[in-house]
Amino acid sequence: MKAGVDEIERTVRGSEALLDNDITHFGRFMCESHNSLRDKYRVSCPELDELVSMALSCEGVFGSRMTGGGFGGCTVTLVRKENVDDVKNFIKNNYKSAVPTFYESEPVSHAHAVQLDFIAKL
């Protein structure tokens, strides 16, 4: 139960960090979340832990954590734009468990409501 409460608190503090444009603290909360999922919920696996560890060893990485349902799959890593290629190359060249696939995304404005008038015409 405490792990769930801690995760909720991290989410709130992470949201506040993003609103304050404090990427360093947001990255720290990502890492804390991964550690909690690994140690308290035991839903990580050695491959994900290795990917997170490798990413965190790279310059320009603010944070990294597993994402999805756990037990394998994906990590999400927050990286300075100018360091993305170096991080990808480091992981491609050093991760031996499988061939990694990368999905890059860039931040955009927050989600907001949109009026969909055209639906009423259908």
N, C-alpha and C positions, 0 to 999 in steps of 0.2 A: 504494500500500500504506500509506504513512504517513497519508494522509487517513482511511483506514479505522481505523487504530489510534487516531488522534486522536479520531475519532467515538466509539469505544468508551470512551476515557478521559473524554470529555465526558459520556457516558451515566452512567458510574459516578459522576463528580463531581456530575452533576445529581441522581442518586438520593440522594446524601449530602446535598446542599443541601435537597432536599425533606424528608428525615428530620429535618434541623435546622430546618425551617420557614424556610429562607433563600430566600425567593422572589426577592429581588434577584439573587442569584447564579444561581439556576435560569434566570431570564430572560436573563441574560448568556450562559449556555450555549446557550439556544435561538438567540440571535442568532449566536453563533459557529458553530453547526451550519448555519444557513442560509447564512452566508458561505462555509463550506467546500463545501456542496452547490453553490453558485453558482460559486465560483472554481476548485475542484479537480475536482469531478465534472462540472461544467457541465450540471446537470440542471434548473436554474431557467430562468426566462424573464423578459423585461422586465416583463410584467404582474404576476408574483408578486413580483419585486423591488420594484415600485412599491407594491404592497399592504403589504409588510413595511415599507418606508420610511415610508409614510403612517401606519401604525399606530404605529411607533416615535416619530413626531413628536407623538403625542398624550399628554396628561397621564394618568397612571395605568397606562401600559403598561409591563410588566416585560420582555417579550420577544415576538418574533414570528419565525416561520419557515415555509417551505414544508412541506407534508406530502403524503404519497402518493408516487407514482412519479416525480413531477417533470414538467417540460415543460408546465406549466399545471395548473390545477385549484384547489387549496386552500392556504390558509395557516392556521396555528393561532396565536392571539395570546393571551397571558396578560395580563389586564386587571383592575385593581381593580373590584370589583362596582359601586361608586358611579360609575365612569367609563364603564361599558359603553355606555350610550345615547349619550354624547357621541362616543365612538370610532366607533360604528356610523354616527351621523349625519354625522360628518366624512368618513368613507369614502364613504358614499352620495352626498354632495354634491360630492365632489371626484374620485372615481375615474371616469374617462371611458372606459376600455377596454371595459367591460361593466357590466351591472347586477349588483352583488354580492348574494349570498345569505348570510345569517348563521345560524349554528347555535350557540346559546348552551348552555353546560354549566357545571355547578358541581361542585367537587370533593366526593367522597364517600370513605368508608373504602376502604382497599385491597382488592384481590381476595383471596379466601380459599376454601379447599376447602369444599364443601357435600356432605353425605351425601344421596344420592338414593334412599332406601329404596323409594319408589313404583315405580321402574323394575323392581325385582326381581319385582313383582307382575304386570307386564305379560305 
